[in-house]
Amino acid sequence: MKKFCAKVLVKMKPTVKDVKGQTLKNAIDCFMPIENLSCHVGSYYLLKFDAKNEGEALHTVEKIASEILSNEVIETYEIKALEEIYE
């Protein structure tokens, strides 16, 4: 078995109102107004696990991201990186 590390970003779909992002924008505007500021809030996950090969690792990450980390109705996910690691 090989050890892999995956980085996954989960965020709201563009059609869904990002309430946390708007709250963050309002807080920043009160503290330090910035022109044309846009804020979006999401979750960043770092997964380390064993798999036979890169194909199996990718399948595992896609399954975890789509079925556990994100809500397909309101969120999207993006696998930012998948690499074999040596620890």
N, C-alpha and C positions, 0 to 999 in steps of 0.2 A: 504494500500500500504506500501511496505517496501522500504527503501532507499539502493541503491547498489553503490559500487565504483568498477570500472574496470580500469585496467592498460593494455594498448595495445602498443606493439612495432611493428613499420613498418620499414622494411629495404629492400634494393635492393635484388633481386634474385641473387643467386651465379653466374648465367650465364650472368648477366648484369654488365657492367663495372661501378664501383662505383667511379665516377669522384670526388665527394666531399671527399670521403675517401682517394683517392690518393693525392688530394691537401693538406689535413690535414697531411698525412704522409710526404709529401715533406716539409711542414712548420716545422714540428717537427724535421725532419732530419737536416734542416738548423740551427735550434735553439739548438738542443741537440741530436746528432746522437745516436740511440739506435739500437742494433743488432736485426735482425729479427722482426722489428716492422711491424705490420699489423693494418691498420685503416679502420673502416667501419662507415659510417654515416647513421643514421636513424632518425626516429621521435618517441617520446614517448608521449603517450596521457593518460590523467587521466580523466575519465568520471564519473560523479556522476548523478544519475537519480533514478526515482521511478519505481518499477515493482511489480507485484503481488507476484512473487516467483522467486527462483533462475533460474528455467528453462526459464521463460520469460525473465529474465535479461540476461542470456547467449545468447538467440536468438537475443535480441536487440543489444547486443555488436557485435555479429558476423555479423549482417546485416550492422551496422554502419561501422565496420572495413573493410568489403569486398566491400561495395558499395560507401563509402565516403572517408575513411581514406587512402585506398591503391588503387593503380592501378594494377590490377591483371596481366597485361602484363609484368610489370617490377619489381613489389614489392611483398613481402610476409608480412603477419601480424601474430603476435602471441599474444594471450591473456595471459598476464603474471600473472594476478590475477583478481579474481572476488569475492567480499565479501560483505556481508550485513554490513551496517554501522549504527551506532546509533548517531544521531546528535541532 
